[in-house]
C-alpha cells in the first residue's frame, strides 16, 4: 500500500483540506461534510482529534497487531500455540518477509495515523487565523496533541523500519523512514524517499518540542479528557527519545525534571498487579495511556472502542467435563517457556515425567504446594504472576465461575512450561464475553519506565550510586517494600545477581529490571535493538515450537511491505530482505 493512502485516500477526500473538488461532495445530502467549510470550529478540530487518538488502536496497531503480531514475536515474549500460519512462525524465528500479512496491517495503519495528524494540523492552520482568543487557546492545545501523536506514530515507524538505532554515535546516516508533513493531493506526492535515521529521530524530537511548548503546564481533569496527553506525557516521551538516541545530557535534564517535579509516584504493588486489566486507570504512575473500553457493538475493527489483543493471548482453562485444556477465546500465543525461568522459577513442572495427557488429574500436587510457597515467600520474582497465569495454581472466570488455568491449549509438548498471559486480558470473564473488545487501557508510558531510563542515563553520565537507587526503587515495589527506603531485596551493585539464569541478564540489574518490569508491555524489543543484544537473546531462547530462531544483524529492522515497494518507486528495501 502506498504511503499516505493510497493507504486511505478515500478518507482524505472526505476530510482533507483542499484535496478534492467541491463537486465531488454530494451537496444534496445535508449530512455530508463540505470541504469548503470543514473544519471551521474548535468542535470540528476536536472531532478530527478524536480520530487521531482512535487510530492508535486500529487493527494494525494496538487494536490487534502490536504485541502478538509483532514485538512479542521479535523479542520472544511469546511462543505459538497456533501452528497454522507460516508467516506467524517465520516472524517468531526473526525471519519476517516483505509479504508478511501482519506487516501489511501495521505499516498502513501507522501511516494512516500520520495522515490524520497532518489533516488535523492543516485544519488548525485553517481555523486559527480567525479564531477568538479563547478559541485560539483551545486550538493550540489541539495542535500540541496532534504533534505529540504524529511523533508517536513516527516512533513506531522509525523503530520498526529504521535500518538501525543510533548506537555509540553511529547509525544516524542509515535509512530511516519518509518524512511527510502535508496531505497528499495526488499520486506523485506519495512517491517519497526515505530520510535518514537521524533525520527521522530529529523529526520526532522536533514535533515533541513543539508539543511541549503548546502543552506547557497543561493537565486534564475532566473525565472525558483524561486520555489526552498532558505536559508530563510529552516530557516523558521526549526524555525517552533522547535516551533512544543516546543524547544523555538532554535525557538527564528531562528525566530529572519529571522525577523531581511531576508529582508522579509508583503505585502500590496491589494497584500495580491489576492496572493492566482495566482497573486503576490513569493512576499516579501513568504518564500516558491509550484509553480503551468494552464495545459490545464492534470488535476486531477500527470502529471498536476496545482491543482484540486479548483475544489472541487469551488463557487456556480446565474443562469442567474432561479436565483437559479448553480455549477461552482464540488462544493463539502463550509466554515462551524460557521466560518463566527468567523470573527465577525453577520448581520443576506441573506434570510428572511420562505424562501422556494434559489433564488436571495428572498434575503433581507437590508442584502446587511448592509454587504457592514460593509466591508467598517471594523466592521467585513476584512480577511473574503479574504478567502470567500459572497452570493449575491460578484461575480465571468463565461465565461467572472460577476455572483453573490449564496447560496451554494445543501444546502437545507436555514437558513444556505452557503458562498463559495475564497482562491485558479480561480478569472478570472471557474475551468472548466482552465481544473481543478488551477495555484494558494500554499503559504506554509510566513512571517505572522513567525511573529505569533515568538510572541508565545516570550510569552513562557517571552517577552510579543514584542509578542503583532508582533501579532498586522499581524492584522494591515489585516485592511490596516501601519504594524510598532500603530493603532486603536491594541490589548491592550494578553487577549484582538477578533472578535470571542467562548470561544476558544474570548480572545486569538494569537490563533485568527493564525486562521483568515491562514483560508483556511491548517495550523489550526496543531495548534489544538499541543494546544490540538480538543475537544473545536468540541464543538464550533458541527456538519456538515452529522451528529454530535465526537472528541476523539485519533483523533489527523489519522488511518494508512489498505493496509499498511496488507502489512507491522511490522506496528502498531494508538490507537483508
N, C-alpha and C positions, 0 to 999 in steps of 0.2 A: 504494500500500500504506500501511497505517496505521502511524504511529509506534508502535513497541513491540509490533509484531506483534499484532494482525493481522499484522505482519511475520512473526512466528513464534510465534504464540500457542500453538500445539500444543506447541512445545518448552518453553515456560514451564510448561505444565501438568504436564510431566514433572519439571522441576527447581525450579519456583517454590516458595517457602515460603508455605504457607497460601493459595495462589492457586487451589486446586481442592479439591474434596471428596474424602475418603478413598475413598468408594465408586467414584470414577472409576477408581482403580487396581485392576488385576487382582490381588487378593491371593492368588489361587491359583497365580500364576506366581512361583516362588521367586526368579527373577532380576529381577523388577520392582522399581523404586525406589518406596519408600513415602514420601509427603510427610510422614508423621508422624515419620519417623526419619532423614530425609536432608535436609541433611548433618548429620552428628553427630560427625565426627572431622576431624583435620588432613588425613588422606588423602582424605576426601570433598571438602574445600575445595581441595586440590591438583588433584583431578580436575576441578572446576569451573574452576580457574585455567587448566588446560591448554586448555579450550575457549575461554577469553577470548583467550589468545595465538593459538590456532589461527584464530580469526576474522579476524585481521589478514591472512591470505592466503586469505580467502574469494574467490569468483569476482568479486564486486563491488569487491574491494579489491586487494590485491597478488597475488591468485591469477590475475588477468587484467586488471582494468579500470583500475587506477591506472597511468597511463602511456599505453598505446596506445589506450585508450578514453576518455581524459580529458585529463590535464595535457599530454601530448605534443602533443595537438591544439590546445589553447587557446594554448600558448606557441610553437607551430610548431617544436617539436623534430622533428616528423615530417611527412612528406607521405604520400599514399596511393597504393600500387600498385593495390590492390583498389578498383574504382570501382563495385561493385555494391550498396553500401549508402548510400542518400541521406542517412540521418541521420549516418553517419560523415563524409561530405563536409561536411554542414552544421556539424558540430562543429568541423571544421578551418577553416571560414570564420568561426568565432565566431558562428554562428547556431543554436545548440542550441535545441530546442523542449521544452516541458514533457512531450511524449510521447516524448522520446528514449529509445530502448531501453537505452542504456548507463547513463544516469542512473537508469533504473528498476532497474538492478542495484546501483549504487553506494549510493544512498540507503538502501534497506532493509538492506543488509549492514552499513553503518556503524551504523545503529540497532540491529541485532542485536548488534553489539559492545557498545554501551551497555547493552542489555538484559542481556547476560551478565555485565557488570560489576556491575550493580545486583543481579542474582540472587546473585552471589558475595558482595557486600557485605552483603546481607541474611543470607546464611548465616554470615558472620563474626560478625554480631551475635547470631546464634542460638547458635553454638558457644562463643564466647569466655567468657561468664559462668561456665561450669562447667569451663573448661579448667585443666589444671595449669600451673604456672609455665613449664615447658619448652614445653608446647603453646601457651601464650599468646604466647610469643616468636615461635614459628613462624607463628601466626595473624596476628600484627601484620605480619610480613613479607609474608604473602599479601595482607593489606589494603593495604599500601603499593603493591604491584604492581597491584592492582585499581584503585586510584585513579589511578596513572600511566596505566594502559591506558584508563580512562574518559576522561581528559584527551586521550589520543592519538586516540581516536575522535572526540571533540568538536573537536579541532583540524581534522580534515578536514571535518566538518560545518560548522564556522564559516567556514573559509577557502573552501570551495566554495560555500556557500549564504548566508553572511552578506552583507548588502547591500553592505558595503564594509569595507575595513580602516580602522583609526583612523590618519588621516594629518594631521599638524600639529595634533593635538588635536581634530580634527573627525571625525565619523562614528560616535562611540560611541552616539549616540541612534538610529541606523538599526536596521533589523530584523536580528537575529541568528537564532538557532535556538531551538526549545523546550528548556527545561532539565528533564530527567527524572531523578529520583534514586531512584524506587521502582518496584517491579514492578507493572504494571497488573493489577488484579483483574477489571476489567470494561471494556466498550466505552467508557463515558463517561469513564473515566480516561485514555483516549488522545486526548481532544479538547483538546489543549494548544496555547495560543497561543505565538507566537514571542517570546522575550525580546529585549532589545536587543543590539547588537554588543558593547557594553561589558560587559553582564551575562554574555554568553557567554564572553568572554575572562576575566572575573573568575572565572567558574566553573572554567575550565581551570586558571588560576593557583592557585586555592584547592585544587583536587584535588592539584596538583603540590606545593604547600607541605606539605600533609598527608603526601603520599608521601615528601617529603624528610625529614620528621621520623621517619617509621616505618622508612625505609631508611638512616638516617644511619649512616655507617661500614660499610655492607654491601657486600661484594664476593662474587661467586660463584666458587668454584674447581672444584667437581665438574663433570665433562664434561656430565652430564645437566642441569646448572643454568646453563650458560654463556649460554643465550638469555635468561635472566631479567634484568630491568632492575636495575641497582645504583645506588648513590648518585650516581655521575657521570652516568649516563644521565638521572636525574631532574634534577640540577642543570643539565645541558646543555639539556634540553627547557625547563626553566623560564627559563633565560637567553634562549633563542630566543623564547619567548612574550613576554618583556619587550621584546626588540628589535622584535618584530612589533607591539607596542602602543606603541612609542616611549617606553617607560619607561627612559630612558637611564641613570639613576643605578642602579637595581636591576640593569639589564643589565650595567653595568660591574662591579658588585660580584661577580656570579656568574661572569661570563666571566673576570675576573682570577683568581678563586679556582681555576677549572678549569685555566687556563693555568699557574698557578704551583704548584699542589699536587696535581694529579691523577696525576702521573707518566705522563700520556699523551704520545705523541710521534708525529710524522708518520713513516710507514713510508718505506722507500727507494722510489725510482722503480720498481725491479724488482719489488718486492712490490705497489706501487700498481697497476701495469698489469694485474695478474691477479686482484686481490682482488674484482673484480666478477664473477668467473667460477668461483665455487665453490672458490677457493684462498685461503689465508692468512686464514681466517675468524677472527673475534674477536681481531684483532691490536691492537697498541698504539695505533692511531689510532681505533679504534672505540669509541664511547660507547654505542650501542645499535643492534642489528641484528636483523632478522627471520630466524629460523632455518628454512631450507628443506632438503629432502633429496629425492633421487631416489625416486620412488614408482612401481614397476612394476605396481602393482595399480590405483591410481586416478589419473586425470588429468582436469583440467578441471572438477573438482568440489571442494566444500569438504572432502571426505574425504581429498583428496590432501595429501601432505606437501610437494609441490613447487608451482611456479608455472607457469602456462601463458603468461605474458607472452612468454617466449622463443619460443613457437610463432608468435605474431603478428609479432614483429620479426625472425624468423629470416632469415639471409642467403640470397642467391642465389649459386649457383656455376656454373662452366662444365661443361656436359655433356661427358663424355668421348667421346661418339659424334658429337654435332653441333657442339660448340664454342659453342653458344648458352646463354642463361641457363636454369637449372632451379631450382625451389624446393627448399629444404632442409626446409621444414615448410609452415605456412600462408603465411608470407612476404607479409604484407599491407601493411606500412608500412616506410618507409625514411627516413633522415635528410633533412630538407628541404635542397635543393641550396644554399640561401643559407647554411646552417650551415657548409658546407665552406669557403667563402670567409671566413667569420668567424674561423676559426682561422688565417687568413693564407695559405691555399693558393690560389695564383694561377698555377699551372704549366700552364695550358691544359687540354685534355680528352683522354681516352684514345682517342676515335675522331676521326679527321680529318673535316673538313667534307665533307659529301656522303655520309657512310657511310649505307648503307641496311639493314644487317643487324647486329644486336648479337652479332657473332661474334668470338671471340678472334683469329681470323685477320686482323681489320681493325684491331687495336689499333696505335696509334702507338708504335713501340719507343722513340723518344726520350722520350716521356712517362714510360715506365717508368724509364729512366735518370735523368731529372731528379727523379722522385719519390723514388727510393732515395737520391739525393744529398742532397735536401732533408731527408729523415728523418735521415740520418747527421749532417748539419751543423746540424740544429735551426734551420733558417731558417723553418720552419713550426712552430707550437706543437705540441710532441710529444703533447699530450693529444688531438689529432685522432685519432691512431692507437691511443689507449687507448679512445676512445669509438666509433670507426668502423673498419670494414674497407674497404680501398681496392680497387676493381675492378682485376684483372689484376696487382696488386702483392702483395696479401695472399692467404692461402689459408685453407681450413677443412678439417676432417677429415670424410670421408664413408665410413662402413663401413671405417674404418681406413686410408683412403687420402687423402692431401692433394689437394684440388682448388682451383684458382684461384677467387677471388671474381670474380663477373661483374657487368656492368651489371645493375641490379636487375630482377627478373622483371616482365614486362608493362609496362615503361616504354617506350612507343613513341617518346618524345622522345629520340632518340639523341644529341642535343647537350646533354642534361641530365646533371649530375653525379648519378649514381644509385648511391651507396655503400650499404653495409649497416651495421647496428648491431653493436657489439662488446660493450658492457656488457650484462650479464645474459643472455648466450647461452651455450650449451654449446660450449666450445672443443675438446672431445675427441670430438665426433661431432655428428650432427644432433639436433634436439629430438625427432624421432620415435624415435631410438634409445634415448631415456630416457623414453619413454612420455608425452611432452609434459608432464613434471613436472620442471621445471628446478630444480636443487638450489642455485643461487647465492644465498647469503644477501643480503638487502637491507640495505645499509649505510645505515641511516636517519639516523643522526647520527654524524658523525666529526669529528676534531679540525680538519681543514681548514675545515670549516664554522664551528667555534668561533673559529678564528683570524680569519676574514673578518668574522664578526659582531662580534668584538672590535674589529677595525680600524674598522668602521662606527661602532661605539659611541664609540671614541676620537675619531673625526672629529667626532662630534656633541657631544663634551664637551671639545674644544679641544686635543687632543694629536695633531696631525697627523703629527709625526715618528715616534712609536711606531706610529701607524696604518699608515704607509707600510712600516715594518719588518715588520709582520705580514702585509701583502699580499705583500711580497717573499718571506717565508718560504714561502708557498704556491707562488709562481712558481718559486723556486729548486728545490724538489723536482721540479717538472714538467720542469725542464731538467737534472735529475740533478746539481745542485750541493749542497754542504753547506747545510743549512737555516739555520744560525745565523750564517753569515758572509757578508759582502758578495760579490756575484758579478757577472760581466759582464752578466747579463741583468736586473739590478735596475732597477726603475722609479726615476727620479730625482725624481719629484714625483707628487702625487695627480692631476695632469692630463697625465701623460706619455702618449706614444703607445703604443697596444696593437697587437695583430695585426689587430684588426677594422677593416674598411674603412668602417663606417657611423657616422653621427653619434651614435647612442646609446652605443656602446661605444668608439669610436676613441680618445677622450682621457679615459677614465674607468676607471683600473685596477681600482678596487674592483668596479664592475659587470662589467667584462670577466672578472675572475678568478672571480667567482661564476658567471658564465655558462659559462666554459670548464672550470673545475674540476669542476662538477657537471652537465655536459652529459649527458643521458640518465639522470639520477638523480632526476627528479621534483621538483626544487627551484625551477626558474626561474620557473614560473608564479606562485609566491607572491611572488617579488621583483618581477615585472611588476606584480602587483596593489598591493603596498604602496608602490612607487615611482610608480605611476600612469603607466606608460610603454606601456600597451597600444596606444594609437594610433600611437606612434612605431615599435613593433615591427611592427605591421600594415603601416606604410608601408615598412619595410625588406623584409619577406617578400613583400608584395604579393599573392601568390596561392598556391594549391595546385593540383594537377592538375585538381581538380574545379571550380575557379572562383576568383573574386576573394575575398580576405579583406576582411571588412567589420566594422570594430570600432566599437562604440558605447560610451559611458561606462557603460551598464548591463551590459556584457558581463563586467565583473569578477566578477559573481555569476551563478551558474547558475540556470536555472529550477527551481523546486520541481516534482518529478514530478507529473503530472496525477493519478495514483492517490491521492497524498496530499491534494491539493487537494479531490478528490471525497470522500474518506473522512473528512477532518478539517474540520469546519465552522469551526473557529477558525484554520485555516491561511491566511495571506495570501501571495499570489504576489509574487515579486520584481518591481520595476519593469522595464518593457521587455518583459515576457512576457504 
